[in-house]
């Protein structure tokens, strides 16, 4: 791993992000009657796309919108320009990560068949109209009446599987906006986040945009690397990162397998495994430190396994650090779909060894932002401790006292970060591994067992209450 390359500036990265920030600031006040400062943000976006296939359409959209005459087509062009800029940032950062890791480059993107959402074109137009009304009003002008306009569109979309992706996005976006109404009283606007959601949703209303990636069936051996737990108040997802070795002897690939489940906001910590575990045998394999043999498992062109327990069986023991040292360096990534090319999407498994920890002890090994900082060959690599799940034994203190760390290389707020999945520590002169997903399949660890019992009791009570309500 060439950690020194993480310090080198990426050419024109700051300029691209500045253009995105300028446009995002315009959305705060709205596109109905842009002020001179806002017009500068629109022209900056157009200038950043000069020389590209989108140049003429974006320039026209920026000009018309600056004059207060922007229509639906102009807003779509602006959203496409913003998405293309962030896509270029994503590609530049991924290219840098490829240099750092020295792994094979991803294959070109292969799109799947159309999802067939054209047959519900009226709903797509309705959704597009609501999103354009949001843009005209701006985040500071939102109120419950405007935000509530999404409800009938979402209700009409949800029964159609082809539209469910967009419906879910609109529903969550509207709920987030509703919780912040009225916009005029907001002390802080999540500018980048709302602009991300708006642009993505608007482009998904275009015919063909929601088409999924191509899917094929694969057989071979799956070597888990770790689990990334993503938690929301009412939902949780466990995403297993792994190396897939094809049975036909082809190139090893980096893949993901995810399971998600709804949950009440009272189920946290180790209780998350209670709602996830019944849905995926892979979690048990991760907790036990085993490989998984898969047969004809669906795999998308983005590297996501569509998990089916009936096509998987537990294999032999597989140590994740052995996998990281032997199999990970030769594993190639999959391409990313056009709409998913965003810096926040970057999550590349890497193994970091031979580092030092800043400070003389665990309590001192933190920078001003509160995270552990690793010194990798003179490169300061901050650990994203906020992403370490409470549903496992891995802690920032364990990272600070480790000698090897397997994690996900991410990029946020202008720097690369390391999200730990597992660390290796020396205890009584022997290497001991600590995994974020160690409790995924159950545990005999005392702390884990106590947390598991408390979570089990809470989940049982909730299921009994839900059963009584359903019987009524």
Buried (B, 14 or more C-beta within 10 A) or exposed (E): BBBEBBEEEEEEBEEBBEBBBBBBBBBBBBBBEBEEEBBBBBBBBBBBBEEEEBBEBBBBBBBBBBEEEBEBBBBBBBBBBBBBBBBBBBEBBBEBBBEBBEBBEBEEBBEEEEBBBEEBEEBBEBBBBBBBBBBBBBBBBBBEEBBBBBBEBBEBBBEBEBBBBBBEBBBBBBEBBBEBBEBEEBEEBEBBEBBBBBBBBBBBBBEEBBBBBBBEEBBBBBBBBBBBBEBEEEEBBBBBBBBBBEEEEEEBBBBBBBBBBEBBEEBBBBBBBBBBBEBBBBBBBBBBBBBBBBBEBBBBBBBBBEBBEEBBEBBEEBBBBEBBBEBBBEBBBBBBBEBBBBBBBBBBBBBBBEBEBBBEEBEEBBEEEEBBBBBBEEBBBBBBBEBBBBBBBBBBEBBBBBBBBBBBBBBEEEEBBBBBBBBBBEEEEEEEBBBBBBBBBBBEBEEBBEBBEEBBEBBEEBEEEEEEEEEE
